[in-house]
Amino acid sequence: MRRGTTPDYIFTIDGHDLRRSAVFVTIRQDERQITLTGDRLEVGYDGAGEGRATISFRLTQEETLDLHAGQAQAQVRWVDADGTAMCTAVEAIGVAPVLLEEVIRHADGAAAADPSEG
């Protein structure tokens, strides 16, 4: 991901149907942690073969600007109605730098930096 952008992610987990589970996606870098759940995630399922869950989400500019250039880690955890909790392996995500260290907004057809950010 590049800092200051709004990247879309899709994680896939084979052999699980997570549509009725509470799902949490955590991205961590040093002391910084972003955890997404509930309405921030779209959870789907493809029942072909052994089945595959998909977890889709978009990070905000604020969230990606909170990370620094380097490596971050990501993991998906979930718990079903019976209380069984599971998780994926921790995966590395590269974080690339950006020169303008502000949230940018579109205003009346022209790009503008948000002076309250930064």
N, C-alpha and C positions, 0 to 999 in steps of 0.2 A: 504494500500500500504506500501511497505517497501522502505525507502529512498535509493537512489542510484540504483534503479532498473528501468526497462522500462515496467511498468504495462500497460496492455490493459484493456480498459473499454468499456462496452456497456450499454448505457442508453436507456430505452424504455419509450415512451410517448404514452399512449392510446388515440385514438380518433383524432389524428392529422396526416396529411401528410405534412412533412416538406421539401420535396425534392425541392420545388421551393421557399423556405424561406431562409433568411440569418440567420444562426444558430451560436450561441456563447455558449461555455461551459466555465464557470469560476470556478476555484478552488482558494479559499482564505484561508489564515492562517495569522492572525495578519496583518502586513503590506505587506506581500507577496501575490502576485496575479498572477495567470497564466490564460490567456484567450486564448482559441483555437477557430479558425474559418476557413472558407474556406477550403483549401487543407489539413489542419490538421485533418479534420473531414470527416468521411464517413457516409452519411445520407441515410438510406433505409426506405422502407415502406412495410408492410404486410397488404394488403387490406382485409383480412378475418375479418368477424364480423364488429365491429365499426372501425377497422383499428388501426395500431400501427406503430409509427415511431421508428426507431432505430438510435442512434448516436454512432458511434464507433470511438475510438481514442487510441493512445499510447502516454504516457508521456516519455520524455527523462530522462536519468540519471541526467543531469544538472537540469532539472525541479524538480525531486523528491529530489535531494540533497539540493535544495534551501529551502525546507520545513524542519521543525524540528519535532522531535517525539512528538506526541500528537494528536490533532484533527484538521482537516481542514473542510471546507465547500465547497459544490459543488452545482451549479445551471446551468440549461440550459435556455437560452432566445432565442427567435426568433422573426423575423418580416417578414411579407409576403409582396407581391408586392403592396397591398392596404395600407400598413403602419400600419396594425394591429400588435401590439407587445404583446407577451405573455411570460410566464415563468413558470417553475416548482417550487415546494417548494424547499427551501434550505435543502440539505441533509448533514449529517455528514459523513466524511471519516476518518478512523483511519490511522495514519501515524506511522509506526514502525521504530525503530532505526536501524542503520547499523554501523559496527565497522570501516571499511575502508571508510573514508570521501573523496574519490576521484572518478573521472570518470575513469572507467577501459576500456581498449581497447584490442582488439585481434590483435596481430602483428605476422605474420609468424608462425601461429600455436601455439604460446605461449601467455599466458595472460600477460598483462603489465599495470601498473598504468600510467596514463598520468601525467607527472611531472608539466605540465602547469596548472593543476587543483589543487584545494585544499585548 
